[in-house]
């Protein structure tokens, strides 16, 4: 049994730097209440809750939901690193599509610490050990943050392969700042030039500081429901989810000794193909794209994985302005992770 899944309401809070935000349960409850108000739904109508976060103790999802109501509904905690928010959304949508629930709420939140991400549990196998082994073999290690070495390495490989200019990577961040300047929820709203971005301290060539997403605190939520529930609420033409797809690593992520492949190019390409097929659409049917720009290098790679431009053509795509207002697509009008911010659990919902 598969039913259409509608997004009846959404909510989020302005993103903040670590140490400047409210606590996770407060941010999450504000996002949920905003989504419920937007949907004109009472919390008592909600049958299940899906809570996404990465950094925090067990059952933070329950604690966040309890701020909104204590109705005995199941709360499912979701942790899937940077895709946590979108994973929670997918699970909530499956509950509605499969007829298990008429109305669910999905919330993602994160109360992050300052500084780069690193391993927390050093007495057990690191989940990124395959990635680390490949990095060691292909490019070695430096003192730079591990994630910057991963995606910076992919950017470096892309430059070697296609002769891409450093300015092209910085141009992506310049665009992100311009878009974020119009988003009151964004963390960084001050515009920067390509020159200023390149002049910021180098993190891992070709990435400079302003080409790396910042640790961020924030929350976002969505209310999902069936057609029947929407009709009861008097909503005749709600926004619905046309397609969702998820992938994990293929053997090519490691066997081909490619930093581009290791950073998820084949995964993104496969997920996009599945989503296009489910929706009966293609890249040419899309006007607006929110993609995962944790680093400028990943935005460039994702343009090609999504089919927005041909492989190796991202530089022309960027300098022709086809990734912003007035071009073929508007990519990350929110400012993306680079400027709106990246509170991991909330990102996929924001």
N, C-alpha and C positions, 0 to 999 in steps of 0.2 A: 504494500500500500504506500503510495507516494502522493502527498498533497503539496499544493503550493504553500510556500512559507513567506509571510509578509513581515515587513519591518514597520511596526506600528508607531514606534517612538524611539527617540535617541536622546542622549545627554552626555555631557562631559564637563570637566572643570578645566580652568586655565592651567597649563603646565608650568611647573616651577623647577628651580634648581634644588638639588639636595640640600636639606637644612632650612629651606625657605617655605616648604609646603606644610599643609596640615597632615595629620596622621592618615595612614592608608584607609582605615575604616571610615573616617570622616569624608575623605575625597570620594571614596567608592559610594557611600550613601548619598552624597550630593548628586553624583552622576546618575544613580538609579532613580532617585526622586525626580530629577529632571526628565529622564526618559519616561517614567510613568505619567508625569504630568503631560508630556508631549503626546503620549498615546491616549490620554484620558482614561487611564486604567488604574484601578485600586490594587494595592499590593495583594489583597485577598483574592484577586482574580488570577494571580500568578501560581502556576502549578509546579514549576521546577525553576531552579536557579543554577547558572553555570558561572563560576568565578575563576578568572585567570590571573595568576601572578607568578613571579619567578623567585623573588627574594623575600623570604618571610617564613615564619614557623608554620607547621601543619595547621590546617583548618582556618587560615586567615579568611577564607571565603565565607565561612559561617559567621565569623565575627563581623565582617562587613555587612552581610545580609541582615544580621540581627539588628543593625542600626535602623533598618527600614521596617522590619516587622518580624514577629515570632509566630508563624502560622504552621510550623511543622513540616514545611515542604522540604524535599531533598535538595541539598546544595552539593554540587559536584565541583571539586577543585581541579583546575587544569594548569599544568606547567609544561610548556613546550617551547621554552626559550623565546626567541624573538617572534615566533608565530603563535604565542600563547593566546592572544586576544582573538585572532582569526580561528584558532582551533576551538576555543570556547564557543564562538559564534557558529561554527560548523556543527558541533555537538548539539547545541540548542536547536539549530535548524533541523537536524535529523530527528530530534524528539517530536517536533511538530509535523514534519513531513511523514513520519512513520505512524502518526495517529496516537502517539503516547501522551501528548499534551496538546491542549488548545492554546495555551499562552505560557511563555517562559520569559525569564529575564536573563540576560547575559551581561556580565560586568567584568571589566579588566582594570587592574590597578597596579601601581608600583610605587613604593617608597624607597628610592635608591640611595646609596651612599656616594660620596664624592670619589672621584678617581676612576681609573680604568677597571674593567671587569677582570676577574681572575678566578682560579680554582679555589673552591671553599673546602672541599674534603680531600685532603692530600694523602689519606691513609688507604685509598681504594682506587680502582681503575678509573682514570679520567675518561669521561664519555667522548672526548675529542682526541683520544690517543692516536687513532688512525690519521686524523688530520695533522696532528703534531709530527708523527713519523714522516708523513709525506713532506711537510714543510721543511723538516730537518734535512731530508734527502735532496729536495729541489733547490732550496735557497738558504738553508741554515737559519739560525735564530739570532736576534739582536735583543737589546733591552727594551725595545718598543712594546706597547701593549699587544698581546697575542692576536686579538681580533684585527688590529691595524696591520699586523704582519700578514695575516691571511688575505684580507681584501686589498691591502697595498700590493702584496705579491701578485694578486690577480690583475690589478691595474698595471703593474710593471710588465707582466706577460703580455697584456693587451697592447701596450705601447711598443714592445719589441715586435709583436706580430703585425701591427698595422701602422706603426710610425706616428702614433697619436701624440699631439702636443700636450705639454703640461697645462697650458692655458685652457685646454678643452675640459680637463677635470675641474679646474677652478670655475669655469663657466657654469657648470652644473650647480655649484654652491652659490654662485651669484644669483642664479635663477631662483634657488630655494629661498634666499633671503628676500628677494623682491616679492615672492608670493606670500611669505610669512608676514610681511609688513602689513598685509590686509587681513590677517587672521588674529582676532583678539585673544584667542586661546594659545597662540604660539609662544614658545619660550624666547626665541630671538627674533625681534621685529625690526632691528636696525639693518638697513641695507649695507652690503659690502661690494666693492669692486673686485674684478679679477685680480688686479694688482695687490689689493689689500689681502686677499685670500692667499695668494702665492707668497706674500711677505710674512705670513704667520709662521710660527715655528714648524719645522719639518717633523713629522711623526714617523713616517716610513714612506720613503720615495715610491710613488709620486704624491703621497698624501701629506698635506699640511694640516695644522690644527683645525682650521675652519672647513676642512673637508671630512671631518669625523663627527659623528653624531654625539651629543653630550649626554651624560647620565642625567636622568630626568625623573621627576615625580609627577604623577597625575592619575586620572581615572576616566573611563568612558563606559557607557552602557547602552544596551538596545533591548527593546521589547519586541519579541517575535510572536506571531500568532497565525492561526489558520484563517481561511476565508470566512468560515462560519463565525468565528469569534469577531473578526473585523466587521462583518455585517451586523452583528448584534450591537456593536459600538457605533453603528451608523457610518462606517467608512466604506465607501463603495469602490474606490479605486486606489488601494494602498500600494506603496512601493513593495515589490517582492524580490526575492533572491532568484535570479535567473539561473545561476550555476555556481557551484563551488567544487574545487578539486584540491587534493593534497597529495604530495609525493614525499618520499625520503630518498636517501642516496641510492644511486645505481653503482654498479661496479666501476663505471667510467669515472666516478668521483675520485677514485684512488688509482686505478690501473693505468690511466693515461698520463700520469705524472704531470698533470696540468693544474696550476693554481686556479685557473678560470673554472675548470670542471669541479675542483674540490670545493670552491665557494658556491656551487649550486647551479651552474648554468643549465645543465641537463635537467635537473629537477624543475627549475622554473619553466623551461621550455615545455616539458611534459605536462606540468600542471596547467599551463596556459592552453595547450592544445586540447586537453580534456575539458576545460571550462568553456572554451569556444564551441566545442562539439555539443556539449550539454545545452548551451544557450542557443545554438543554431546561428551563431554570429562569428565574425572574424575581426581581425585588427582594424580593418577599414570601417567597421560599424561603430567603433569606439571613439568617443570625443574626449573623455576625461579619464585619466589613469592615476591612481594612487599606488605607488610602488615602494619597495623597501630600499630606501637610500641611506642605509647605515653609514656608508662611505660613498663618496662620489664615484668611485670605481664600480660599486655595485649598481648604481643607477645606470651607468653606461652599459654594463653587461645586460641588465634587465631590459633595456630598450630592445635589444636584439633578441633576447629570449622570448619576449612577448610578441615579437614580429612587428614592432612599431617601425623598425627599419631593418635592412638587410645586415647580415653579419659583416663587421668591418666598416660599416657606414655610419656609426654613431657620431663620429666627429662632424661630418657634413650635416647630419640631422640636427645636431646641437647648434652649430653656427648659422644654419639656415633659420633658426628660431622655430623649428617644428615641434619643440617640446614645451612651448609656452603659449600664452594668449596670442591669437592671430596666426598660429601655426597649425600643423595637422592635428596635434593633440595638446591638451593642457595636462602636463605631468606634475603631480603633487601640488595642486593649487593651495593646499593647506600649509605648505612650507616643508612638508615631509619630515623625516627623522632629523635631517641636518639642521633644520631651523625651528620647526614646531616642537621637536624633542622626541625622545625615545624612552618612555617608561614602559619597559618590555611587555608587561601584562596588558597594558592599555592600548598599545600601538595598533594592533590589528583591528580594534574597534573604533579608533579615533580618526 
